[in-house]
Every structure is written in structure tokens, then in C-alpha cells.
Amino acid sequence: MKFYLFPVYVLLCAFFVFASPSSAQTPSPYMTVEVERFTVANGVEFPEKDLDEMMSALVLSMNRSRRFERVFLSGDASAQAAATRRAKVSGTITKYSKGSRAARYLVGFGAGRTKLVAGVKVIDAESGELLFEQDVDGHVYGGLFGGETDQAKGNMASEIVKTMTKKGYASKNRLKK
């Protein structure tokens, strides 16, 4: 009788081993990232100059993170020589509050904070597969002499890199340059 249960036991063990989440493939990190120009949602007042600065800050911060070999803006001349396997970051600014540097400096405790929120999508550029989508925010609560409003743009980039690293789409270790 025990002999007949052995094949059933083997099949159940095999099922649990192969169906376990630990055997699922972890994604390999992307070494190249293309950043598309973000759009601004209707009703959100975000100056064009600030959008240009934000895009530059996003690329600069992602490059400085050293989690990727190359990060560039879509349409750059270097985009022509980009690797086929790359992540593409795009987004829509859904909320912006410039805040007040004076209030941050004089009052503190979150008064006058700058807040920037964007719905960000990261896709595989080759296949078009959505890797992840989430709201990311950059904010400035304070800092030396009230902090710079521009820090919100860099904070947003840091959040994107953290999420990509956490999900396995960016290198866990800093790359040597």
C-alpha cells in the first residue's frame, strides 16, 4: 500500500518545488536607460523651463547613481547608438506646488514645502512590456536657508532609481566608472 503512495508523494514534491516563488526568474538589471520627456497633466501649472530643468536633473541624477552604464534623453544624438535592451522611463506630472523657501526657512515643520508628483512608467524599450508603473514624488521640506525648490527634481530621480533597484531593474551595486 505504501508503494502506491510514493509516486503521488514525488509528484506533490515536484509541484511545490517548481511552483515556488523562489524558483521564479529574477529580472536582470538594465544597463541603459532612455528617459522620455515627461508630460504635464491638464490643470497642473508647471513651467516649461522647470520641465526642461527637471528632465536634465533626472538624467544627471540617474547617471550619478552609478546603477546604470548610460542614461540619456530620448532624441539625443547618443540615442542612435543605444543598446537595444534598455529601460524607457516616461511620466506625467500630476501635481506641483512650488512652496515657499522663506516659509521653509522661517517656520519649518513642513511649512512652505515644495511637492512634485509624477505618474511614472518604466517599460522595456524593445518589447514594450510594462516593467512597473507608480506615482513618484519629489519634495523639499527644508535645508540650508530653506532648501532649494530644485531639490524636488533630484529627489524624484532618486525615488525612481530606488524603485528600479528594489525591483531588480537597476544594478544593486554601484558600477565603477
Secondary structure, 3 states (H helix, E strand, C coil): CHHHHHHHHHHHHHHHHHHCHHHCCCCCCCCEEEECCCEECCCCCCCHHHHHHHHHHHHHHHHHCCCCCEEEECCCHHHHHCCCCCEEEEEEEEEEECCCHHHHHHCCCCCCCEEEEEEEEEEECCCCCEEEEEEEEEEECCCHHHCCCCHHHHHHHHHHHHHHHHCCCCCCCCCCC
